[in-house]
Amino acid sequence: MWFKTAILYRIHQPPELAADALSAALEEHQSRPLEGNNPKRMGWTAPAGRKSDMLLHELQGHRLMTALRQERLLPASVVREEVEERCDEIEDREGRKLRRQERITIKEQVIEELLPRAFVRSKKVDLWWDTRRNLICVSAGSRKAAEEVLDLLRETLGSLKVTPLATQELPVRAMTRWLSEPDSRPAWLLLGDQAQLKSKGDDASFTARQADLEGDEVRSMVEAGRQATKIAITLEGQASLVLQDDFTFKSLRFDDALIEEANNAEDDGDAVIRLETDFVLMADALAHIIEQMLVALGGEAQATPAKAEASPENAAGEGDPSDSRGAADEQAPAGSGDDAVATEHAEVSASASLPSDDAVGRVGGETGPRDALDATSEQDEEATTHA
């Protein structure tokens, strides 16, 4: 139970919900097998897997929940082949060309017939809720995936107001300064060996791996105007991570001393005790890391949860993930009198949060069989075809 990524959110007007009531709410939205033509589904599952049926673990103000996303994989090439065969057969039999609408109808029929036989891909995403600090951390690979989990939590609770955790100073500015001005770095922060540098207004980027970030090459790029959009850092004695320009943490690796402390804890061979021990140690360490990083970046920026709440109808798999992202679009450093800086802060937060129009189209709105087809990537197509 050690998060590899951390996508952070501030809770506004936190719901007052006891552990028993929350557990009951989670059970109402528990994960169930996909049935019929349903292309995808999200629900809560036990963080300990088959070793326990507990959907919620709460210890010392930390809550652990796990969402399970199930999605049917229907390769586009399989659908196209079947549609072409049926269309050719009809055209040969009737001696005419099929109209576009007729082809669309045939395609929909093919998808409805093939979906129940499609492979199902499952993905678990852990969520940590810090009730004392009113923070939520989702260990997801992307912000889009994190938003889907928040949609599920919102549906479970009835309402939830959150905004991406933001800082007074833009991470891009701070990371760039840490590269060019070593003395500006906090004493507890050490540079790693990875960084990504981009020129302002240019899509081209330079990625350094296993590099000396204090070397002449990196410094000359920064002096030439490139900005750091991600950088590997180590918080001495705590963890190493890659800080992103939207204040998310990737490639989290906790200090060996902390892992050893967890391994030495008595658990009597109980998997649930082991999970909870690891979780509490990780949550306490990560909470301290978040507080340190906020201080290093000038404190937390105030955010307005304008669209952070959504109705249960806009739930995971059926709602628009922009509901909890909308507030990020309006973020600006608190107390700043510089409108340009405030605008830039909002733009960075929004660009980090919002997926492409194509991604929103696949997640938001009611999902039908054609949505499942559109959501299939070329990589999924190859993997499923070989399977």
N, C-alpha and C positions, 0 to 999 in steps of 0.2 A: 504494500500500500504506500507507494512513493510516487507522487505526481511527477510526470516528465514535462508537463507544460502547465502554465497557470494563466488563464484569461480572467481578469479581475473586474468585479462590478461592485458599485456602492449601492446599498439598499436604502431607499427613501421610505419613510413611514413604515418601518418593519412590522409585519404582522405579529400579533401576540398569539402564539400558538404553542401549546404544551406538546411535549414529545408524544404523548398518547394520542392526542388529536391529530397530530401530523402523521403518525404511523397509520391511523385509520384512513386519512385522506390518501396516503400513498397506496394503500391496498385497493382503493377504489379505482386507481389508475395504474394498476399493476400490469406488467407486460403479459401479453397472451400471444399464442401462435397466430401467424397470419392465416387467414381463411379466404377461400374463394378467390376473387379477382382483386382483393385488396393489395395494392402495390407496395405499401410501406406502413409501418406502425411504430409508435414510440410508447414505452411504458416503463415503470420502475421495476427493477430487479434487485435481488439481494446482493449487496457489495461483497459478501463472502462466498458468493456462488452457490454451489450445491451443498456446501457445508453448513448452511444456515438459511432459514427462511425470513430472517429479519430484514426489512426494507430500510430501516433507519437505525443508525448507531449515533448516540449522543453522549459525549463525554466532555466535561469541563467547558461547556459552552460551545463545543464544536459538533456540528452535525455532518454526517457522511451519508450520501445517497448515491445511487447508481442508476443511470438511465440506460435502457437497452433499445437501440434503433435496429429495426428489421426492415430489409428492403429486398424486393425481388429483382433479380438480374435477368433481363430479357435482351439479348444482343440484337442490335438493330439489323445486322446482316441476316440473322435468322428470319426476322420479320419480313425484310425486303424480299428474300428468296421465296418465301411462302406466298407473299402478295403477288409477285410476278408470275408464279406458276398458276395461281387462280385466275389472274387477269388474262393470261395467255389462253387458258382453257376456255374462258367465256368468249373471248374475241374470236377464237377459231370456231367455236360452236355456233355463234350468232352472226359471224361474218361482219363485224363492225368494231370500231374503236370505242373503248370505254371512255366516258367523260371523267373529268377530274374528280367530281363529287362521288362518282361510283367507285373510283379507286380508293378514295378516303374511307368510304363505308366498308369496303373489303378489308382495308388495313385495320380498322377498328375491330372488325369481327375476328381477324387473325390474332390481334393482341389479347382480346378477351378469351380466346380459346387457349392460347399458349401461356398466359400468366399463371394459372394454377399449377403448371408443370415447371415453372421457372425456378432456378436455384434461389435460395434465400441467404443473404449476407447479413450477419449480425455484428453489431458494434456496441461495446459498452463505453460509457462516458461517466466518470466520477465527478461528483459535485461536493464541494466543501462549503458549508454555511457557518460562518463565524458569527454567532448571535451576540457576542459581547462587543465586537467591533462593527457589526452591521456590514459585513463583507460577504460576497459570494465569489468563490473561485471554481472555475470549470476547467477540468483537465482534458481539454479537447484539442484536436489538431488544427482547428481553424475557428475563427470567430463565428462563421456561419453555423458550424456544428454546436458551438456553445449556445448560440441563440435558440437553436432547436430545443436544447435541454431547458433553457429558461422558459420557453413557451410551454413545455410540459409542466414545469413547476408552477407557472402562472395558472394553467388550467387546474392544477391540483389544489392550489390555494384559493382560487377565485379571483385574486388580483395580486399583482406584484409590481412595484415601482423600483426599477434599477436603472443605473447608467454606467457605462464603462468608467472604471477608475482612471482619473486623469490628474495630471500634475501641473503646478504653476509654470514650471519651465518645461518647454518642449523637450522630450527625450532626445530628439535629433540635435538640438543645440548643445545639451549637456554632453552627449556622447562625443560630439565633434570637439568640444572644448577639452574633454578628458584626453583626447588624442594629441591635441596641439599644445595643451598647457598641463603638463604632468602635476604641477603643484596645485592645480584646482581640484584634483581628485581627492575624495575623502580618504583618510588614512587606512580605513578598513577595506577599501576597494582596490583590487588588483586587476590589471588588464589580462585577458586571456590571449588566445592565439587566433581568433576569428573576428572578422569585421566585414561589413558591406558598406561601400562608399558610393554615393551617387552625386552627380552634378545637378544643381537646381535647374528644373525645367528640362531635364534630359533623362530619357528612359535608360540610357546606358549605365551600367553599374560595374564596380570592381569588387570582387569578392576575394578576401584573403583568408586562407586556411593554413593552420600550422605556421603562422607568420609572426614575426616580431612587430607588434603593433606600435612599439616605441622606436622602430627603425626609421631610417631616412626615407625609404620608399613611401611608406604610409604617411609620414609627416609631410612630405612634399606634395602628395595628392590633396591633403587637407589644406595646405597653404595655397594650392591652386584653385580652391573653391569647392572641392567635394565635401559632402556632408555624410556623417555616419548615420545609417538607417538601422543598423543592428551591430551589436558588439558583444563579444564574449567577455564576461567579467567573473571574478571570484570574490565572494564575501568571506574573508578569512575566517576559517573555523566553522563555517556554516554551510555554504553551498557554492556551486558554480552554475552559471546560467548564461543564456544569450538574451540580452535585453533588446526588445523590438521597439520600433519608433512609435507604436501605439501603447506602450507600457505593458506589454505582455511578456511573459517569461517563457522561453523555449529551452530545450535541452537541459532541463533542471537535473542536477546531480548533487545530492546532499553529501555533506562531509562524512568521511569514513568513520570518524569518532561517533557521530550520531547513529549511523547504521550499526556500528558495533554495540552501542548502548541498547538499541532495540533488540539485537540478536541475543544479548546477554540477559534480557528480561525473562522472568519465569512465566511460562504459559501452560505448563503441564500438558503440552501436546494439543492444546485446544486451539483450533484454527481461528475461532472468533476472537479469543483473547489476543492471539498474535496480531490479527488484523487491527484490533482496537489500540493495541500498544503502538504499533507502527503509525497508525493514523494520528494519535495524540501527539507523539513526538514530532511527526512531520508538520502537523498543523501549527504547533507552537513555534517551530523553527521558521516556517513560511510566514507566519504572522509577523515575526520579528524582522524578517527580511523585507517584507512589504513596508513596514514602518521606516526602516533605514533608507530604503530607496525613495520613499516619499520625501524624507528630509533632504536627501541628496539632490532632489529635483525641485526644491523650493516649497515643498508642502503640497497638499491636495488642492486642486482647482475646484471651485464650486460649480455644480452642475444643476440644471433645471430639469426635473423628470417630466417634461411636457407630454411625452408620448410613451412613458415607461410602463403604463398600465394598459392592459388589454382585457377584453371580456373573455370568458371561457370559450366562446365560439372561435376565437383566434388562437386556438391551442396548437400544440405541436402537430405537424403534419397537415393542419388545416388553416393555420393562421399565417400572418405576415411577420417574419422575424424583425422587421423594422420597427415594431411597436416598442421594443426595449432599446433599439438603437437610436430612435428619433431624438432622444435627449442629447445624445452625443453630438448631434449636428449643431446644437446651440451652446456647447461648452465654450467658456472663455476663462482665462485666469482671473480669479477673484481679485477685485481691487485694482485691476490694471486700467490705466488711463490711456493706454496705447491701443487704439482701435485696430491698427494693422496687426499687432501681435495677437489680439483677441481673435481676429478673423482667421489668421493663420492657424491658431490653435484649434479652432472649430473645424477648419478644412482638414487638418491632419487627422483629428479624431474621427471625422466622418469618413474619410477615405480609408482609414484602417478598419472601420466597422462595416461599411456597406459592401455587400457582394455585388457581382455584376447583375445586369438586368436578367440575364439568362438564369443565374442562380436563384434570384428572387422568384422568377416565374416557376421554378421547379419546387420551391418550398412553400411559397404563399398560395393561398386559395385552396379550394377543394381539390383533392388529388383524385385523378382518374387513371384508367389504364394507359392512356397516351402519355400522361406525365411520367409514368414509370419508364416508358421507352425513351423519352427525351432525356431522362436523368442518367441513362446508361452511358458511361464513358467508353472511349475506345479501348482503354486498358481493361475495363470490365469485360468488354466484348471479346477481347482476345483470351482472357483468362477463362471465361465461361465456355468459349468455343473449344479450347483445348480440353477443358474438363469433360 
